[in-house]
Amino acid sequence: MIVEAFPTAGMWMLVVLAILIFTTGLPVWALLIGTASLFSVGGWVAGLIDAQVLSAISGRILGLLEHDLLQALPLYVFIGILLQRLSVADTLFSSIDRMLRWTGAGTSVAAFGVGVLVSPMNGSVASSSAMMARLVAPRLGRMDSALATALISVSSTIGVVVPPSLVLILLGDAMMNAHTEASNLPGYLLGGQRIINTQDVFHAALLPAAMVLVLWLLVAWWHGRALPADPTHKPLTMGQWLLSATAFAATLLLLGSVFLGKMYAVEAAATGGVVLVLATLISRALNRSQWRAVLADTLSLSGALLALLVGATTFSLVFRLWGTDRWISSLVLGSQLSPLVTAALVLMLVALCAWVLDAFEMIFVIVPIVAPPLIALLGDAQQTSVLLLLVLQLSFLIPPMGYAVMMARSRSGLVNTSIWYTVLALLPYIVVQCAISLVIFLSPWTVHQLDAPPEVAPAPISAEDLDQQMRDMAEPESPQETPTR
């Protein structure tokens, strides 16, 4: 039975969940399941929820775990952890720093360049932050601490918008489901569109991501242009140059293959993982105990993400049983404000949630709730996808609760200056992000420049041609003459 008597119960679920997250310190997946269980039992006792409907949770979870997309999850986690322990990223940093020293900002540009190359294959903001803190932070000791923190923060969020990161893959799948739901909402006409897929999200995000990266690169160069040269710098060996060039070419090849559709994101993750494993075995960079630590960390983090996904699935089912998703859709679509103003308010709500939640919690819990009515408001699923990505990335950069900023301040080992100086250092990056988001919001055509050409429908058959084809089919075949000897 679907409840309509108390549709705001789902909002109270979110309030209770937020309070528990801030006060208990327990894992989010456990709080998701606990909150859903509490409200489902309450609904059952009150006679508002049918217990038989709750039995669908097991089937939903089993169906979820059989999803092919989840094959990419442990692969990206494995790549991220392995990159943290190898010298590939360190060699990339040194080579970029050496090549761009003539610009006067080789160190800051190199830090940003490593983020651009490694973050899309690194899986998550947390993994990227850990790698950037271990690798880049010690190299930025001659830079102002607030500027260094800002640089590490923005570099660790690049994987949010540059394919084929795990964040983009999971959001693409969530947006496909959201677009399907939006097509059933009143007032939204799918028309000649088709339901978007992950590849469509990749294509839509690439140009906005490129604009963000170019402008951020200019900011990084400006902040690091007066950085004095490192007197302890050692020249790179030929082997290090070769390793750097190989890693650079392999990364571009994988990213290009995914974008062009020659390779699925799961295949790219598998290929990158195999290449890294082979390179590690050949170079003997890790011993047996270190390999065990890599595998243990991979299993631990993959298990945490899968548990989060199971918790979010349970939470969303109970949320929908209360009818809160339909209540939110009717509230948003029935707003007396203009569609653009209403959409802007929804995006601000998403930004507020992303300010305290990480990317995966946003994709699993919040996006399925807000994306369908947002698509119906804007009328463009690809534009909605890109705006959600940019808003997520922006929220991770707003102190003091922004996820990337918190990770950079706690893990980098840099001297923590006042939060005000960190805000000033991040301000140019935030202004760039807001400007690009505004362009996408007001000019949806910007996300469609790389769309695949529409399929050309075959010309309709004329009545004469159809009549001739029917006569040809009706005529009996003439018997073949038997050859005489």
N, C-alpha and C positions, 0 to 999 in steps of 0.2 A: 504494500500500500504506500502511495506517495502522499506525504503530508503537505497540506496547504493551509492548515489552521494557524500555524506558527512559523511562517517562512523566515523570520528574522533569527531563528535559532542558530543558523549557520554563522551569522555575524557574532553571536555570543561565543560560538566555538572558537572563532579567530581571536576574540578578546581573551578567553581563558588560555588559549595556546600561547599568546604573547606574554601574558603574566607568568605562566609557568616557565617559559624560556628565560625570562629575565631573573626569576627568583630561585629556580631550583638548580640550574647548572646541569641538568640531566640531558642525555642525547636527544636531539630534536625528533629522531624517528620514534623513540619511546614515548615522547610527549604527544606526538601525532596520534599514535595508536591509543594511548591512554585517554586523550580528550575525545576521540571518536567513540571509544568504548563507553565513556561516561555518558555522552549525549545519546548514544543509541540505546543504552539500558534505560535512561530516563524516558526516552520516547516510547519504548516498549512497555514500560510500567504504566505510562499515562495512556496507553492504548492508541498512540499516534503512529507507531511504526510497527509493521508486521515483522515478527521474528524470522519468518521464512525468507523475507527479502534480504535479511542480513547474511543468510547463508551464501549469498552470491559473492561475498568477499573472497572466499577461497578460490572460486572459479576465476574471478578477476585477477587475483594474484598469480595463479598458475598460467593464465593466458598472457599476463604481463611478462613473466619470466621466460616465456617461449618466444618473445619478440626478438627478431633478428638484430634489431638495432642495439640491444644490450650487449651483443658480442663486442662492440667497440669500447664499452666502458672499461673493463679490466685492461684492454690493450693500451688505451690512452693513459690510464693510471700507471701501468708498467713503464711506458715510455717516459712519463714525467719523472718517476722515481729514479729510473736508470740515468736520465740526463743529469740529475742532481749529483750523481756519484761519478760521472765520467768527466774527462777533460775536454770533451768536444766543445761544449759551450765556452769553456775557458780559452781554448785555442781560437775560437771564433772572435771572442772579445779582443784578444791580443792582436789578431791580424787586422780587424777593423780599426782598432785604435792606431795601429802602425800606419795603415794606408791613409787614414783621414787626419793624421796629425797636422798636416799642412793647413787644415781649415781653422786651426786654433782651438778646436773643441773635440778632438779625437776621442777623449775618454767618455764624455757625455753622449756623443753620437754612437760610440761603440756599445755603450750600455743600452741605448734605445734599440740599436740594430739587433742585438742579441735577443731582446724581447720580441721584435718583429719576426725573427726567424724561428725562434724556439717555442714561444708561447702557443702558436696554433697547434703544435704537435704535443703540447705539454699537458693538455687535458683540462685543467681547471685553474682558477685564479689562485687558489691555495698552493697548488704545486708550482705555479710560475713564481709566486711570491717567495716560496722557500728557495727556489733555485737562484732567483735574482738576489736575495739576501745573502746567500752563501757565496755567490760568485762575484757580483757587481759591487756590493756594499764595501768590501775591503778596498776596492780600487778607487772609490770615491771619497777617500779620507781627506783629500786636499780640497774638496768641494764643500761649500756651505752645507751644513747638516740638513737644513730645511729643504734646500734645493735638491740634495741627494735623495732625501725621503720622497719628495715629489716625483723625481725621475724613476725611482724604483716602483712607486705605486702605479704610475701610468703604464710603465713597461709590462707590469704583471697583468694588466687588464686587456692587453692587445688581443689575446686569444678569444675574448668575448665576441669580437666582431670580424675577425679574420678566419675564414674557413681553412681547414676542416676541424676546428676545435670541438671538444666534447660538448661544450655549452651550446654551440651552434647546431650540432647534430640533434641534441635533445630538444632544443627549442624548435627546430624544424619539424620534428615529429609532433610536438605539442601544438604547433600552429596548424598542421594538417588536420588534427582532430578538432581544433577550435574553428577552422574554416568550415568543416563539415557541420558542426553545430550551428554556426552562424547562418548557413544556407537554409536552416529550418526556422530561423527567427522571423517573426512578422515584419514586413516592410523591407526585407533584404532580398534582392533578386540576384541570383547567381548569373543569370543571363548566359552569355557565351563564354564566361570564364570556366575554368576548371579548378578543382580543389588543388591547392598548392602542395608541393612536396619539399623535402629538404634541399634538393638541388635548386629549386626556385628561390628559397631563402638565401642560399649561397650567392646566387647571381644578384639578387636584390641588395645584399649587404656589401658587395665588393667595392663599388664606387664610393659610397659613403665612408666605408672603412679606409679607402685610399685617401680620401680628402682629410679625414681625421689624422691619419698617419703622417701625411706630408706636413700639415700645419703643426702637429706635435713635434715633428723632427726639427722644424725651424725654432720652436720654443726651446727644445733641448740644446740645440746649437747655441742659441742666444745665452742661455744660462751657463753654458760651459765654455764659452769662447775665451774667457780670461783665465782659465784654469792653468796653473803652471805645469810645466813638463815634469814627469816622474823621473827623478834621478836614478832610481833603482831599476829602470826598464832594461830588460835584456832582449837582444835581437832574437827573432824567431829562426828556428832551424828550417831546413828544406822540408823535413818531414812534417813539421807543424803547419807550414804553408800548404802542403799537399792535403793534409787532413782538413784544414779550414776550407780549402776550395772544394773538396769532395763533399763535405757537410753542407756547404752553401748550395752546390748544384743539386744534391739529393733532395734538400728541403724544397727548393723551387720546383723540381720535377714532381714531387709528390703533391704540393699545393696546386700546381698547374693541372695535374692529371685529375684531381678531384673537381676543380672548378670547371674544366672542360667536359666533365662527365665521362672521361676515359676510365676512371677508377672510382669505386665507391669509397666513402669515408672509412668504412670498416676495413676495406682492402688497403687503403693508405696507412691506417694505423698498424695493420698486420705487417705490411712491407717495411714501414719504419722500424717496427720492433725487431724484425728479423735482421735488418741491416745493422742495427745497434748491437744486437747480440753477437753477430758475426764479428763486427769490429772489436767488440770487447774481448771475445775469445782469442782473436788473432793477436791483439795487443797485450793480452794478459793483464788488463787494467784492474780486474777484480779477482780476489781469491775466493776460496770456497765459502768462508764465513761471510764475506761481503755479498756474494750471490744469494746466500740464505737470507740475509737481511733485506735485500731487494725484493725477493719473493714474499717474505713475510709482510713487509710494508705494503706490497701490492695487494695481497689478500686482505689485509686489515682495512685499507682504504676502500677497496672494491666492495668489501662486505658492508662497510658503513654507508656507501652510496646506495647499494641495493636495499639495505634496511630502510634508508630514507625514502626510497621509491615505494617500498611496500607500505610504509607508514603513510605516505602521501596518498596512495591509492585507497587505503582504508578510510582516511580522513575525508577524501573527496566523495566517496560513496555515501557516507553518512551525511555529509554536507548537502548532497543532491537529494537524499531522501527527505530532508526537511523542506525541500523546494526553494532553498535560498538562491540557487543559481538562476532559477526562473524569475524570482523576485528582483534580483539585481538587474537582470536583463530588461525586465519591464520598467524598472526605475530609471535605468540609463536611457533606454530608447524612448521613454515617455517624458523625458526632461523638457521643460519649457524653454531651456536655453538652446542656442544654435548647436548643430552637430559638432562643429569645430571646438566651440567652448566646452561642451560636455566632454569631448574626447580629450581635451587638454587637462581637464580636471581629473579624468580617469588616469591619465599618464602621471599626473602629480601624485595620485594615490599609490600608483605602482612604484614611483620613485621613493616615496616614504617607506613603503614595505621593504624595498631593496636596500634601504639605508641600514636596516638592522638584520636582514637575512642574506644568506649567500646565494650564489647563482642557482644552485641546484634546488634549494628550498623554494626559490621564486618560480622556477620552471615547473616543479612538481605540484606546488600548492596554489600559488597566486595566479599564474598565467592561465591555467584552465578556467579560472573563474571570470577574469576580466577580458580575456582575448575575444570570445565570441561577440559580446555586445560592442566591443571596440571596433572589430571588423565591420559590424553592421553600421556603425556610425560613420566610419571613414570610407566604407565601400571598397576597400583595397586591402587584401590580406598580406601582400608583400610589403606595402607601406607600413602596416601595423607591425609586422615582424621586425622591420628595421628600427622603427621607433622604440619598440620594447627593448631591443638590443642596446640602442644608444642610451636609453634611460637607465637600464641596468648598469652599464659601464659608468655612466655619470654618477650614479648613487654610490658606487664603490669608491669614488674619489672625493667624497664630501666628508671632511672631518667633523666631529671626532669619531663617528660611528661607521664611516665608510669602510667596507671590509678590506679593500686593498691598502688603505692608509693604516688601519689598525695592524695588519700583518707587517707592513714595512716598518712601522715604529717599534713593534715588539720583537721582530726577528733580525733586523738588519745589523744590530749592534752599533748603529750610529747614535751620536749624542742627541737625545730627544729635546729639541727646542720647544718653546711654547707653541701651543696649537695655533696661535694667531700667525706666527711666522710660517707655519706649515700651510695655513690657508692662503697666505700671500704667495707662497711658492707654487701652490697648485692653481691659483686663480687663472693664469693664462691658459692652462690646459682645460679648465672648466669652461672658460669663455668659448674656446674653440668647440668643445663638445655641445654647448648650448646653441651655438650658431649653426652647426651642421644639423642638429636636431630640428631647429626652426625651419631650415631650408627643406628638409624632408617632410616636415609637417605641412608646410604651405605649398610645396611643389611635389606632389606624389610621382610625377613623371620621372623624377630623378632616379627612382629605384627600378625603372623598367628599361633602362638603356641597354642592358645586357640580357634581356629576355630572349628565350629561344623564339625563332620565327614561328608564327602560327601555322598550323597544318592547313594546307590547301585542300579544301573539300573537292572531291571529284565532280566533274560537270554532270548535271542530270542527263539521263538518257532520254532522247526524244521518243515520241510515241511511235514514229515510223521505225526507229532502230529497235525499240522493244518488240514491236510486232514482228519484225524480221527475225529477231532472235528466237521468239516463240515458234515461228514457222520452222526454223532450222532445227530446233529441238524436237519438233513433232514429226519431221520427216524420217521415215525408216531408213536405216542404212542399207545400201544396195549390196546384195551378196557378192562376195569376191569370186571371180572366175577361177576354177581349178585349172592350173596349168596342165597342158597335155604334153605327153612325152613323145 
